[in-house]
C-alpha cells in the first residue's frame, strides 16, 4: 500500500509510541494527585508543555492541551466571540471554524466572510476594508487543508490589531511542517492537532496569548490552570511533544524531500500530456498536491487508485462523506471542466521517490484507460 493522505492523518512516530506505552502501562498516575506517583506525571506534563512551547516560540504557560484541533477551534471561536462584537473569517476555512461561526450566528453574533483569490490567498486589504469600529475576532487559517496555500498571517494580524481586534489562526496543517513563532507573528490564539504531525489521534493544543482572558470551553476541575477541565491525557501529551520536537528538528530535510517528491509527480503527469490544473499558491505546505483533471471525477479517481492500493483524497478527509465540489474548490473558482476531477495527494516524510512515481503512473493509467 502507498499512503498519500497525510493531510488527513499521519503515521504515529515510533519514539512517541514508546513514550505512550511507558505512561499507559507504568507511570499511569493522575497528574492532579499530590503523591509521588501522580507527581511523576505532573513533571512529564510540565516538560511536554515546555517542549511544545519552544517549538512554536511560545511561553509554556500559553499552551493549553485539548482533545484535538477541532476542539481548539471551537474554543477559540465560541469563547473568543464573547470578547468581541463580531467575527470575521475566510470562506475557505475548515468546517471546525465555519460551523463554529454558524453556531455563533444562530445565537445572534454577526459573522462576515472574507473572499480569497484564485490561489486561495486572503488579502490583507480586503480584511482592512471589512473591519470597522466594532471589536472583532478574526480567524484565518495558517495553511489550507485542501490546497495547501499558506496565508499572509503576519500581515493579517497587523491589520487586525490596528483595528483593536483579536486574531486566531487554525494552524492544524502547518504546525510541525513549517516554521512558526507565535510571538513573532503576534497571533492571539493558535490551534494545533497532534495526529497531523505523527502524534496520536485525540490530542491537540490551543495557544492562548498571555493576557487574553478566554473563558473555559469545558467546565469541571481545575486542570490546565482552570481553563480546560478533564484529567490530562499524559500518554498522548508526552507523545505529541516528542513527535512535534522531532518534526521541528527535521523540518528542513523534510521539506527538501517533499518538494522533490512533488516535482516527481508533477513532472511525470506533465510529460504524459494530461490536462490538469494544480491548485493553490506557490507558497504552500510541503507535500500538498491538489490537482483538478479535465473531464474527470474525483470520486472515480479515488476508488480506482484505491484498487491499486494507493490512498489519496478528493479533498478534505473531514468532508469525505460528501461528493459535491468542495467549498474551497468553489471559492477559488476552478473551472467547471476541471472542478469535479479534483483530488488531493498529500505526501509525508515516509513516502519515497518510487512511491511518487507509482502514484503519477497510476493516475496516468486510470485517466487514459477510462
C-alpha positions as CSV (number, residue, x, y, z in Angstrom):
1,X,0.0,0.0,0.0
2,X,1.0,3.6,-0.7
3,X,-0.3,6.1,1.8
4,X,-0.6,9.5,0.3
5,X,-3.2,11.2,2.5
6,X,-1.0,12.7,5.2
7,X,-3.1,15.9,5.4
8,X,-5.9,13.7,6.8
9,X,-3.7,11.9,9.4
10,X,-0.1,10.7,9.8
11,X,1.6,7.6,10.9
12,X,2.4,7.6,14.6
13,X,6.1,8.2,15.3
14,X,7.8,5.1,16.8
15,X,9.5,7.0,19.6
16,X,6.3,8.7,20.5
17,X,4.6,5.3,20.7
18,X,7.3,4.0,23.1
19,X,6.7,7.0,25.3
20,X,3.0,6.4,25.3
21,X,3.5,2.8,26.4
22,X,5.5,4.0,29.4
23,X,2.7,6.3,30.6
24,X,-0.1,3.9,29.8
25,X,1.4,0.8,31.5
26,X,3.8,2.1,34.2
27,X,3.6,5.8,35.0
28,X,-0.2,5.9,34.6
29,X,-1.0,8.1,37.7
30,X,-3.2,11.2,37.8
31,X,-1.2,14.4,37.5
32,X,-3.5,16.2,39.8
33,X,-2.8,13.9,42.8
34,X,-0.2,15.1,45.3
35,X,1.5,11.7,46.0
36,X,4.8,10.9,44.2
37,X,3.3,8.5,41.7
38,X,1.0,11.3,40.5
39,X,3.7,13.9,40.6
40,X,5.8,12.0,38.1
41,X,3.1,12.6,35.6
42,X,2.8,16.2,36.6
43,X,6.6,16.6,35.9
44,X,6.1,14.9,32.5
45,X,3.2,17.2,31.8
46,X,5.3,20.3,32.6
47,X,8.2,19.1,30.4
48,X,5.8,18.4,27.4
49,X,4.3,21.9,27.7
50,X,7.8,23.4,27.7
51,X,8.8,21.4,24.6
52,X,5.7,22.3,22.7
53,X,6.1,26.0,23.6
54,X,9.7,26.0,22.4
55,X,8.7,24.5,19.1
56,X,6.3,27.4,18.3
57,X,8.0,30.3,20.0
58,X,5.6,30.5,22.9
59,X,5.9,30.6,26.7
60,X,4.9,27.3,28.5
61,X,2.0,28.9,30.4
62,X,0.5,29.9,27.0
63,X,-0.1,26.2,25.9
64,X,-3.4,24.5,26.8
65,X,-3.9,20.9,26.0
66,X,-7.1,19.8,24.2
67,X,-8.5,16.7,22.6
68,X,-7.9,17.8,19.0
69,X,-7.7,20.7,16.6
70,X,-11.5,20.8,16.3
71,X,-11.9,21.4,20.0
72,X,-9.2,24.0,19.9
73,X,-11.0,25.8,17.0
74,X,-14.4,25.6,18.8
75,X,-12.8,27.0,22.0
76,X,-11.2,29.9,20.1
77,X,-14.3,30.9,18.2
78,X,-17.1,30.3,20.7
79,X,-15.3,31.7,23.7
80,X,-13.3,34.3,21.7
81,X,-16.6,35.7,20.4
82,X,-17.6,36.6,23.9
83,X,-14.8,39.1,23.9
84,X,-15.8,40.8,20.7
85,X,-18.8,42.3,18.8
86,X,-18.4,40.3,15.6
87,X,-16.4,37.5,13.9
88,X,-14.6,37.7,10.6
89,X,-13.3,34.6,8.9
90,X,-12.5,33.3,5.4
91,X,-14.7,31.3,3.0
92,X,-12.1,28.5,2.8
93,X,-11.8,27.7,6.5
94,X,-12.0,24.1,7.8
95,X,-15.6,23.2,8.9
96,X,-14.4,23.3,12.5
97,X,-14.2,27.0,12.1
98,X,-17.1,27.5,9.6
99,X,-19.6,25.5,11.7
100,X,-18.5,27.2,14.9
101,X,-19.1,30.5,13.3
102,X,-22.5,29.3,12.1
103,X,-23.4,28.4,15.6
104,X,-22.4,31.9,16.8
105,X,-24.6,33.4,14.0
106,X,-27.5,31.2,15.3
107,X,-27.3,33.0,18.7
108,X,-27.1,36.5,17.2
109,X,-23.4,37.1,16.6
110,X,-22.5,38.9,13.4
111,X,-20.2,36.9,11.2
112,X,-18.5,38.2,8.0
113,X,-16.7,36.1,5.4
114,X,-13.5,37.1,3.6
115,X,-13.1,36.1,-0.1
116,X,-9.9,34.6,-1.5
117,X,-8.2,34.9,-4.8
118,X,-7.8,32.1,-7.3
119,X,-4.9,30.7,-5.4
120,X,-6.7,30.7,-2.0
121,X,-5.0,33.7,-0.5
122,X,-6.8,36.1,1.8
123,X,-5.9,39.8,1.0
124,X,-4.9,42.0,4.0
125,X,-6.5,44.9,2.2
126,X,-9.8,43.1,2.0
127,X,-9.6,42.4,5.7
128,X,-8.8,46.1,6.4
129,X,-11.9,47.2,4.4
130,X,-14.1,44.7,6.2
131,X,-13.1,45.7,9.7
132,X,-14.9,48.7,11.3
133,X,-15.0,50.2,14.8
134,X,-16.6,47.1,16.2
135,X,-14.2,44.9,18.2
136,X,-13.7,41.8,16.1
137,X,-12.4,38.3,16.4
138,X,-10.6,37.4,13.1
139,X,-9.9,33.8,12.4
140,X,-7.9,32.9,9.2
141,X,-6.2,29.5,8.9
142,X,-2.4,29.4,8.6
143,X,-2.5,26.9,5.7
144,X,-5.5,25.5,3.9
145,X,-6.1,21.8,4.4
146,X,-7.2,21.1,0.8
147,X,-5.0,23.2,-1.5
148,X,-2.1,23.8,0.9
149,X,-2.0,27.6,0.5
150,X,-0.1,29.4,3.3
151,X,-1.8,32.7,4.2
152,X,0.0,36.0,5.0
153,X,-0.8,35.6,8.7
154,X,1.6,38.3,10.0
155,X,0.1,41.0,7.7
156,X,-3.4,39.9,8.6
157,X,-2.5,40.0,12.3
158,X,-1.2,43.6,11.9
159,X,-4.4,44.7,10.2
160,X,-6.5,43.1,12.9
161,X,-4.6,44.7,15.8
162,X,-4.6,48.1,14.2
163,X,-8.4,47.8,14.4
164,X,-8.5,46.6,18.1
165,X,-9.2,43.1,17.0
166,X,-8.2,39.6,18.3
167,X,-6.6,37.2,15.8
168,X,-6.9,33.4,15.8
169,X,-5.3,31.0,13.3
170,X,-6.1,27.4,12.7
171,X,-2.6,26.0,12.2
172,X,-3.6,22.4,12.2
173,X,-2.0,21.8,8.8
174,X,1.1,23.9,9.5
175,X,2.4,23.1,13.0
176,X,5.4,20.7,12.7
177,X,5.7,21.3,8.9
178,X,6.7,24.9,8.5
179,X,8.4,27.3,10.9
180,X,6.1,29.1,13.3
181,X,6.9,31.6,16.0
182,X,3.7,32.8,17.6
183,X,5.3,35.8,19.4
184,X,6.9,37.0,16.1
185,X,3.6,36.5,14.3
186,X,1.7,38.3,17.0
187,X,-1.3,35.9,16.9
188,X,-3.6,35.9,20.0
189,X,-4.6,32.2,19.6
190,X,-3.4,29.2,17.5
191,X,-4.9,25.7,17.1
192,X,-3.0,22.5,16.5
193,X,-3.7,18.8,16.3
194,X,-1.2,16.1,17.1
195,X,-2.2,13.5,14.6
196,X,-1.2,15.8,11.7
197,X,2.5,15.6,12.8
198,X,2.9,12.0,13.7
199,X,1.5,12.2,17.2
200,X,-1.6,10.1,18.3
201,X,-5.2,11.0,17.4
202,X,-7.2,12.5,20.1
203,X,-4.7,15.1,21.4
204,X,-4.1,18.8,20.4
205,X,-3.4,22.1,21.9
206,X,-4.5,25.8,21.8
207,X,-2.0,28.6,22.2
208,X,-3.6,31.5,24.1
209,X,-1.5,34.7,24.3
210,X,-0.7,35.8,27.8
211,X,-3.2,38.4,29.0
212,X,-6.1,37.2,26.8
213,X,-8.9,36.4,29.2
214,X,-10.5,33.5,27.3
215,X,-13.2,31.7,29.2
216,X,-13.1,27.9,29.6
217,X,-14.8,25.8,26.9
218,X,-15.1,22.7,29.1
219,X,-16.0,23.2,32.8
220,X,-15.2,20.9,35.6
221,X,-12.0,20.5,37.6
222,X,-9.0,22.8,37.9
223,X,-6.8,21.2,35.2
224,X,-4.9,23.5,32.8
225,X,-4.9,26.3,35.2
226,X,-8.7,26.1,35.5
227,X,-9.2,26.8,31.8
228,X,-9.8,23.3,30.4
229,X,-11.3,20.7,32.7
230,X,-10.7,17.0,32.5
231,X,-8.0,14.6,33.6
232,X,-4.9,15.1,31.4
233,X,-4.1,12.6,28.7
234,X,-0.5,12.3,29.8
235,X,0.5,9.5,27.4
236,X,-0.8,11.3,24.4
237,X,0.6,14.7,25.6
238,X,4.1,13.4,26.0
239,X,3.9,11.6,22.7
240,X,2.7,14.8,21.0
241,X,5.7,16.8,22.4
242,X,8.1,14.1,21.2
243,X,6.6,13.9,17.7
244,X,6.5,17.7,17.3
245,X,10.1,18.2,18.5
246,X,11.3,15.6,16.1
247,X,9.5,17.2,13.2
248,X,10.8,20.6,14.0
249,X,14.4,19.3,14.2
250,X,13.9,17.5,10.8
251,X,11.8,20.3,9.2
252,X,14.4,21.5,6.7
253,X,15.3,18.0,5.5
254,X,11.6,17.0,5.4
255,X,10.7,20.0,3.2
256,X,13.5,19.3,0.8
257,X,12.4,15.7,0.5
258,X,8.8,16.5,0.0
259,X,9.4,19.2,-2.6
260,X,11.4,16.6,-4.6
261,X,8.5,14.2,-4.4
262,X,6.1,16.9,-5.5
263,X,8.3,17.6,-8.5
264,X,8.4,13.9,-9.5
265,X,4.6,13.6,-9.5
266,X,4.0,16.8,-11.4
267,X,6.8,16.2,-14.0
268,X,5.5,12.7,-14.8
269,X,1.9,14.0,-15.2
270,X,3.0,16.9,-17.4
271,X,5.2,14.7,-19.6
272,X,2.2,12.4,-20.2
273,X,0.3,15.3,-21.6
274,X,-2.6,15.2,-19.1
275,X,-4.9,18.2,-19.0
276,X,-4.9,19.3,-15.3
277,X,-4.6,22.3,-13.0
278,X,-2.5,22.4,-9.8
279,X,-4.5,24.4,-7.3
280,X,-3.1,26.6,-4.5
281,X,-0.5,29.3,-4.3
282,X,3.3,29.0,-4.9
283,X,3.6,29.3,-1.1
284,X,2.1,26.1,0.2
285,X,2.6,23.3,2.7
286,X,5.3,20.8,1.6
287,X,3.8,17.7,0.2
288,X,0.4,19.1,-0.7
289,X,-0.6,18.4,-4.3
290,X,-4.1,19.4,-5.2
291,X,-5.0,18.6,-8.8
292,X,-8.0,19.1,-10.9
293,X,-8.2,16.9,-14.0
294,X,-10.3,17.9,-17.1
295,X,-13.5,15.9,-17.6
296,X,-12.8,13.5,-14.8
297,X,-14.5,12.6,-11.5
298,X,-12.5,12.9,-8.2
299,X,-14.5,10.0,-6.7
300,X,-13.7,7.8,-9.6
301,X,-10.0,8.6,-9.3
302,X,-10.0,7.9,-5.6
303,X,-11.7,4.5,-5.9
304,X,-9.6,3.4,-8.9
305,X,-6.4,4.3,-7.1
306,X,-7.7,2.5,-4.0
307,X,-8.0,-0.6,-6.1
308,X,-4.3,-0.1,-6.9
309,X,-3.6,0.2,-3.1
310,X,-2.9,3.9,-3.3
311,X,-4.6,6.2,-0.7
312,X,-5.5,9.7,-1.7
313,X,-8.4,12.1,-1.0
314,X,-10.9,14.0,-3.1
315,X,-10.4,17.0,-0.8
316,X,-10.7,17.3,3.0
317,X,-11.0,13.9,4.7
318,X,-13.4,15.6,7.2
319,X,-15.8,16.2,4.3
320,X,-15.3,12.8,2.6
321,X,-19.0,11.7,3.0
322,X,-20.0,14.4,0.5
323,X,-19.3,14.0,-3.2
324,X,-20.1,17.6,-4.3
325,X,-17.4,20.1,-5.2
326,X,-15.8,21.3,-2.0
327,X,-16.3,24.8,-0.7
328,X,-12.6,25.5,-1.2
329,X,-12.5,24.5,-4.9
330,X,-15.7,26.5,-5.4
331,X,-14.2,29.6,-3.7
332,X,-11.1,29.7,-5.8
333,X,-13.1,29.4,-9.0
334,X,-11.8,26.2,-10.6
335,X,-13.5,26.0,-14.0
336,X,-16.4,23.5,-14.3
337,X,-14.4,21.4,-16.8
338,X,-11.9,20.7,-14.0
339,X,-13.6,21.1,-10.7
340,X,-15.3,17.7,-10.5
341,X,-12.0,16.0,-11.2
342,X,-10.2,17.3,-8.1
343,X,-8.1,15.1,-5.9
344,X,-5.6,15.8,-3.1
345,X,-2.3,13.9,-2.9
346,X,-0.6,14.7,0.4
347,X,2.8,13.2,0.8
348,X,4.6,12.7,4.0
349,X,8.2,12.3,5.2
350,X,7.9,8.5,5.0
351,X,7.0,8.5,1.3
352,X,9.7,7.6,-1.3
353,X,10.6,8.6,-4.8
354,X,9.5,5.3,-6.1
355,X,6.1,5.8,-4.5
356,X,5.8,9.2,-6.0
357,X,6.5,7.7,-9.4
358,X,3.9,4.9,-8.9
359,X,1.2,7.4,-7.9
360,X,1.8,9.5,-11.0
361,X,1.8,6.5,-13.3
362,X,-1.3,5.1,-11.7
363,X,-3.1,8.3,-12.4
364,X,-1.9,8.2,-16.0
365,X,-3.2,4.7,-16.4
366,X,-6.6,5.4,-14.9
367,X,-7.1,8.7,-16.9
368,X,-6.0,7.2,-20.2
369,X,-8.0,4.0,-19.9
370,X,-11.4,5.2,-18.8
